Amino acid sequence: MLQFREINAEELNLIKEQLLFSLKFGEFEEVISSFKIIVAEGDWREILFISEGIFKIFQAFKEVRNPYFMGVHFGDIAKNKFKISLEGITLISEYIEEKTILSSSGEKKVLYGRNLTKNDLSALPTQIQKNDMSILVNNEGEVLALGKYLVNKEELENLKRNQIIIKNIMDKGWYLRKGR
């Protein structure tokens, strides 16, 4: 059974550091300013964002009954590593200016869980290095996935058309494929 509690300083720092390292995301304080952060602890720790109102209800009832779930699932901490969720990526995406914009073929591929080639991209961030993570969006700016670059930006011109340049780490099509 999950036990719910407020996040501690060590967990908060772990999340901030890993978001800064993996997504170059430094505006975490701005994102969390309107939320309380709760940890659902079980086999791993789930990081949940909840409103102030829900937090007050949680505080009033936590001794009487443990909730089943609450809030927005921001990510998980396991083995001292933070892994952001798709909901978390969507939540922070408005604070990250440079995203990878996919073509219509790229949008379809990524939602089927596939990796991407140069032809699947419409626009890239200005600074891309091998192993950089990037939020993948469609032309309307809707968050579709999180991808990892397998090459440096300078290498893109010399690549073959079908060479994979972005590894699909997680995507919103997962929800549809989950049962298979």
N, C-alpha and C positions, 0 to 999 in steps of 0.2 A: 504494500500500500504506500502511496506517495505521502510524504510529509511536506507541508508548505511552510516556508519561512522567508523573511526578508533577506536580500542578498547581502553578503559581507564585503568588506573593502578589498580583500584578496581576489575574490571572484570578479568584482567590478573592474579592478585593474587588469586582470587577465583578459577580459572581454575588450576593454579599451585598447590594450597593447596589440592584441591579435587583429582587431579591425583596422588599426593604424598600419600594421605590417602588411596584411593581406590585401586590403582594399584602399589603402592610403586615406582612410576615413578618420578624420580628427574632430568631427563635430558631434561626438557622442553625447556630450553634456547637453547640447541643444535638443537632441532627439529625446533624451530621457526626462527633460524638464517637466513634461506634462504627464509623466507616468510614475508609478511606484513599480519597483522591480521585485518580483517574488521568485524564489527558487522552489521548484517541485523536486524533492529529492527521493530517489528510488535507486534503481540499478545505475542510473546516471543522474545528472542534475539538469533539469529543464529550466530555461530562463524564460520567465513570463512577464510581460508588461501589462499592468492593470491600471485602471483609472483610480483617482483618489476616492471616488464614491464606492467602488467595489472594494478597495482596500479597507475602508471603514467597516463595511459589512463583514469582510474577512476577519478583521480584528475582533469584532463583536462575537462572531460565531466559532472562531478557531478552536476554542476549548470544548465546545459542545459537539461539533461535527466537522470532520475533515472534508473539504470539498473534493469533488472528483476531478475538476479542471476549472481553470478560470484564465481570462486574459488572452493576450496575443502571444503565441509561441515565437519568441525571438531567436532561440537557438538552444544548443546543448553544451554542457561541459562534461567531458569524459576523458579520463587519463590526463588531466590537467591541460587539455586543449579545448578551445571554444570553437564550435562549428555553428555558423549562422544558419537559420532556417530560410525557406523561401519567403515566409511572411516578414522575417527580419530584413531580408534584402529589399523587399518592396518598401518597408518602412523607412529605410535609410536612403533609398535611391534618389529622393528629391534633394538630398544634401550633397550628392556626388555629381559633379558637373560632367565629367568625362566618362561616357559609357560607350559600349560598342553597339552600333545600330545595325541590325540585320536586314538583309534583303528578304523578299517574300519566300525565296527558296530556303534561306537560312532560318527564317521563322518556323517553317514547316519541319525542317530537319531537327532543330533544337527541341521542339515540342514532342518529337518522336524519340528523344533521348540520344540523338546522333551528334557526332562531332562536326566541326565546321571547316570549310575550305575558304580560300580567298574570295571565290565567287559568291559566297553566302553573306558577305559583309557589304554594307552601304557606307559606313563611316567608322573610323577607329579613333581611339583616344590619341592625343598628340605624342605622348611618351609611352611606349610599350616595350617592355623587356620580357625575355623568356621567363616563364613561371609567374608573371603578373596575373592577378585575378581581375576580372572585369564583369560588370553587370551588363547583361545582354538584353537589349530592348528592341521592339519593333519600331516602325516609322512613326507610330503614334506616341511613342515613349512608354508603352506598357512594358513592365518588367516581365521577361519570359524565363530568364535563367541566370546562372552564374557560370562563367567560363574561365578557363586557365589558358593563357597564351603559351604555345609550345615553341615559338620563335620570337626573335627580336624584330622590331618594326623594319629595320634596315634590310632584313632578309626577305621581306615579303615580295619584292619585285622579281626576285630570281627563283621563286618557287613555282613548281608545276601547278596547273589548275586544280588537280584533284588531291594535292597534298594537304593533310590536316594541319590547321594552324591554331585552332582553339579546341580544347577538350571540354566537353560538356560535363560540368561538375554536378549540377542539379538543375532541374527545370520544372516548370509548371505542368508539363504534360505527364509528369510522374503520377499526379493524382488520378489521371485517367488510366494509366497503365498499371497502377498499383495492384489490382486484382488478378493480373495475368501471371 
